[in-house]
């Protein structure tokens, strides 16, 4: 079973944020967390990668607003 620990946000295939940060007490105050934001081609490449993972059945898409 595949797992993704990194947190990834891709916006319109042109802006991507990949981070290890957790929104917990340790994640916000005690751990050393790091992230990277990128625009353009790196964001498009990340979006393509996730599209392939979805196509392969590794990940399932979730529509924004459908998460409760």
C-alpha positions, -999 to +999 in steps of 0.1 A: +000+000+000+014+034-010+016+062+015+023+098+011+036+116+042+045+148+025+017+174+022+012+185-013-010+213-027-012+220-064-031+250-076-042+252-113-011+231-123+010+263-119+017+266-082+028+237-059+036+235-022+053+204-009+060+202+028+066+178+056+050+202+082+022+188+104-003+211+121+003+197+155+020+210+186+052+192+178+050+200+141+045+237+148+068+242+178+093+214+183+101+195+150+122+208+122+098+208+093+106+220+058+087+228+026+092+241-009+069+262-031+075+262-068+058+278-099+056+269-135+072+238-149+079+221-115+043+226-106+031+212-139+055+182-135+041+175-100+005+177-114+014+153-142+029+129-116-002+129-095-023+125-127-003+093-134-007+080-099-045+086-101-046+069-136-027+039-122-052+036-093-025+044-067-043+075-055-080+085-057-090+121-065-110+139-038-130+170-048-125+201-026-154+205-003-163+168-002-140+162+028-159+162+061 
